[in-house]
């Protein structure tokens, strides 16, 4: 225990020492700005995810954090989930080479169902399993303008499943990506990647871009799989993606966007299966490949009104395919159309309302662990929302009242209201509070699917001479999960070189998913065994509370420090009529209680950048398995020998050979995240 404490403390001391030794060297090299924007200008950057309109970060009545393109570039990350580690309050754990568990304010897991993720306003939530397949969500990272991370409920504007947060990934307009970009790289884990982008003009008021990218990532390191023993990870990952974007304007009032992408990839993975075969001790590790493919087309139109309001209409079609041995073969199509209207009532009221419709069609084939009662489905979602923003004291005090009304095919009508109050006594201070109700609607899996959870050997945990097959069964009676959240936030920016953003939250959960044990049933095939069925019901309740903080400090024009810290406490308990005494314990431990991050960016003259990133993540428990806390250290060194040309060397997880971040969950065996290095050349002209 003493050694485990000394190691991170000594590393932190060395890291901080480097921070204060470097300025003396840097000062002799350059006094140029690290980035083009000052902190004051960064706080004035406008976001859309809080109010479905452009508003300043400093005035937003929610716990919002913006990851800018410069943050992504200087962090050295190569995927969207890795970029999300830059935001406070998010738990991002890598399960294996191609899968992640990403959560806001608890309940983390590969099949997290309380986080709404959007890319340019297009929901990438996977309907059959009510989750996000992060390996299928990608784009050219250089084309991302910003990632808006809203922690806390967003159901009033973004609908069901935005219970604990909204992530909105916004790409650059085509006019901002003119010319050619070429990028190539390789390394120890990044076995090779390349990207090509070209942007041009169709006319004076219409711009376009096209891109293609490919990457191949090798298997991660060996891992001790508990009862399965050690073995190679076999979790290599490769994918191809191409896309286009067209932006234009008609007259002085109308803007339009047309964009689309196609992609195809393969995940190597280690499946943990549970055959009724005593010769393999009722568990088996199988190497398999998961092919996936898809594409989308999105159109967006917006008109500026004479009174300062606007009209917006967006429609997209999204098709996806995935064939995973454990989960099955799934094809799904999503058609979505969304309309909104913003206008003013007098001098002190701004009204926003909108309508939406979504059609989801899917076809499924059973996998080794998952079976569906219905092999196809067509689900519809109708929605209406309204929000009134009232200026109680001009430029000082604002009140927002609103609600979303949705009708889905599983639970009928759902209502998600909220009230938000924001006080800005001066440009240096912002205080906001919110009360929000949010719901998480059932997935098709929870209504008409069964999951083979495990097979227990005879007399392993229970006095039974027969093996026990444990099945989690969906139920037509499974209802929505509800939450009621209270939030309080404060932002402080005393000058152009420092900003502090804090948030407190308390959430009550009701009708949360539980697994109720039914009487065991004897089954004679393929061998004599017992079936223990855990049926999906709504008999968990509980509370979560926590604190989140982000600090940004321009120590010198060429030196920037960014730090964040988050604390999370989650307590769940079964209802009096429940016999599920395990789920609450599993949910409570799946997200780290404490996380902190410290980044230091140096501008070493006109041609050199140095970035250091230290990150600590508390221990978690995933399905009865403890995953220790860990400390990571990344470093990036970049050189720009000519205009538009950048050479970068990135080292990741430099403190140890490897470490686990998550564990086995529904088929996928977790692997260790190793130390890695890669080099990259990027040329823009």
Secondary structure, 3 states (H helix, E strand, C coil): CHHHHHHHHHHHHHHHHHHHHHHHHHHHHCCCCCCCCCHHHHHCCEECCCCCCCEEHHHCCCEEEEEEHHHHHHHCCCCHHHHHHHCCCEEEEECCCCCEEEEECCCCCCCCCCCEEEECCEECCECCCCECCHHHCCCCHHHEEEEEEEECCCHHHHCCCCCCEEEEEEECCHHHCCEEEEEEEEECCEEEEEEEEEEEEEECCEEEEEEEEEEEECCCCCEECHHHCEECCCCCEEEEEEEEEEEEEECCCEEEEEEEEEEEEEEEEEEEECCCCHHHCCCEEEEEEEEEEEEEEEEEEEEECCCCCEEEEEEEEEEEEEEECCCEEEEEEEEEEEEEEEEEECCCEEEEEEEEEEEEEEEEEECCCEEECCCEEEEEEEEEEEEEEEEEECCCEEEEEEEEEEEECCCEEEEEEEEEEEEEEECCEEEEEEEEEEEECCCHHHHHEEEEEEEECCCCCCCCCCEEEEEEECCCCCCCEEEEEEEEEEEEEEECCEEEEEEEEEEEEEEEEEEEECCCEEECCCCCEEEEEEEEEEEEEEEEEEEEEEEEEEEECCEEEEEEEEEEEEEEEECCCCCCCCHHHHHHCCCCCEEEEEEEEEECCCCEEEEEEEEEECCEEECCEEECCEEEEEEEEEEEEECCEEEEEEEECCCCCEECCCCCECCECCCCEECEEEEEEEEEC
